[in-house]
Amino acid sequence: MTEDAPGSPGISGRRSLRPLGGVLAAMAVSLTGTRISAVALPWFVLVTTGSATQTGLVAFFEMTPYVLVKAFTGPLVDRTGPRAVSWTTDLASAAAAAAIPLLHALELLSFPLLLALVALIGAARGPGDLAKEVMVPEAAERGGAPLERAIGLAGATERLAATLGPAAGGSLVALLGPLTGLAVNAGCFALGSVIIGLTLPRGMGHAAEEAPSRSGETEPGYWRRLGEGFTFLRGEPLLVTVIVMAGITNLLDAAFTTVLLPVWARESGHGPAAIGLLGSVKGATAIAGSLIAAMAAHRLPRRVVVLAGFLLAGAPRFLILAVDAPLAAVVAVFAVGGFGAGFINPVLGAVLVERVPRRLLGRVNALGDSLAWAGIPLGGLFAGAAVAAAGLGPVLIVCGTVYFLTTNLAGLRPEWREMDRPGGPKMVKRLPEQGASPGGVDSAT
């Protein structure tokens, strides 16, 4: 940067890893709570209602507000600042999550009220997740860390949550019941809010600077800001292809996590502990993959890495459950799949971050994530209805086949050749005009 600004390390030039550590810590605790809830909430609905359809409906009511609200809060995050958005939305999520076990204990929790509460959690969690993602590039800049490495560490943090969360969730549900897991989820949201609100350096996480306006022009309003994000995204064919592919795979992942895996655990007799075990094994190997990707992925051909990661992490999970294999074989497949999945987000994150200017980061990140996650609310709904109509085995086979075809056909698209060519030089020419530095968009895969 050429001048001292709220996002710079200061005139003295001193740099500290504290900002990046604070953001990653907040991400870790909030994502861990979410992963605990991902085991506890479906199991709670499944054992209290016995209905796979209602289990999928709860997932739909949580993820639909998540996607919609996240899509439209990009301009708010850019203008208000991600720090304020993060800690306030985490508090709202904590309150809604705590209300579920409390109302159930008071025998006041009806199914419509449960749907309303999970919808509130999703609506608050979307902007909160977005705000933390937006602060990663600024934290990396303040600490003097390479952007790719910061993204890799953020991916490793997500994978760590994916390891600890299911293990804790499965254990809590098996030993103390699903409502305990939901209460712990509320505590994790509250802790994440405290970390963001109290431990980050002053001046961090403020509103992004807009490009200088022309003489006589008024400051752009909300819809114009949102439109700028759409316009930028539409002009990036590679990003559009990645988002479409992620939208399909995320739908299938949601179907797997919220309905197919819990139903398999119940029908196989392995129970919630198996869900926690599989999630933890997958998360542990994904951490190894993410760390290796953070250190070495920039030396590898990106297209090969991404497609190989999807090949290992996608279809095999579905197919191994469909053939009623021993638990040891299932664990092995999840372990290999987790390692492959660990390479996907660091590589895609680096590709995406090269193309997004800082001033548009909140908007483009929100729109990209929301479009990529658009199928997630439908995943549980579709899976619940499909299992009720056709049974678990056929649904697993169909989902695995679609997953395989989607990722491989996307890799044949001509714009995917751009993935192996760094996008940074193209952005260097545009950035001085926009008064910003590169930002990023996270993949939800």
Protein Blocks (a to p, Z undefined) as FASTA:
>chain_A
ZZdcfkbgbjnlpacfklmmmmmmmmmmmmmmmmmmmmmmmmmmmmmnopaklmmmmmmm
mmmmmmmmmmmmmmmmmmnopklmmmmmmmmmmmmmmmmmmmmmnopacfklmmmmmmmm
mmmmmmmmmmmmmmmmmmmmmnopafklmmmmmmmmmmmmmmmmmmmmmmmmmmnojklm
mmmmmmmmmmmmmmmmmmpcghihiacddddddehiacddfklmmmmmmmmmmmmmklmm
mmmmmmmmmmmmmmmmmmmmmmmmmmnonojmlmmmmmmmmmmmmmmmmmmmmmmmmmpc
fklmmmmmmmmmmmmmmmmmmnopafklmmmmmmmmmmmmmmmmmmmmmmmmmmpcfklm
mmmmmmmmmmmmmmmmmmmmmmmmmmmmnojklmmmmmmmmmmmmmmmmmmpmklmmmmp
cfklmmmmmmmmnopacdddddfZZ
